[in-house]
Amino acid sequence: MMFGRIWRPALAGMVILIGAGGAAPQRDRHALQALNGIETGQWQLKETGGASRKLCVGNPAVLLQLRHPGAQCTQVVIENTKDVATVHYTCPGHGYGRTSVTVETGRLVRIDTQGVVDGAPFSFEIEGRKTGPCG
């Protein structure tokens, strides 16, 4: 009797989640909604009061780990809306970070990122603008 009262709702929830996942069409490229609004191509990233650099963005998810590029990190989603994606990530042996990407338009984003990379703290506000195709 106790088994049914505890497990029946949990099992029903699992069936709903599995059923919804299998039946729903996969329209989004990324699990984070805001990243779907970002155009791919050449981007100019300018730190507030600092340097700028160019970045070819083939996958907008690279904007989440600008200070840990290419590192194998685990991410925890903090915020996931159509305009804002915020994640906390941990890169074993290299540090961690928290990044928020706010999508103003598909060609303009604001990135707020802070954390620690190889023992050194960082904190940056960045404006990103798409400048054209990668070349």
Summary of the structure (lengths in Angstrom):
residues: 135
radius of gyration: 18.7
end to end distance: 65.8
largest distance: 65.8
contacts: 358
relative contact order: 0.19
helix: 24%
strand: 46%
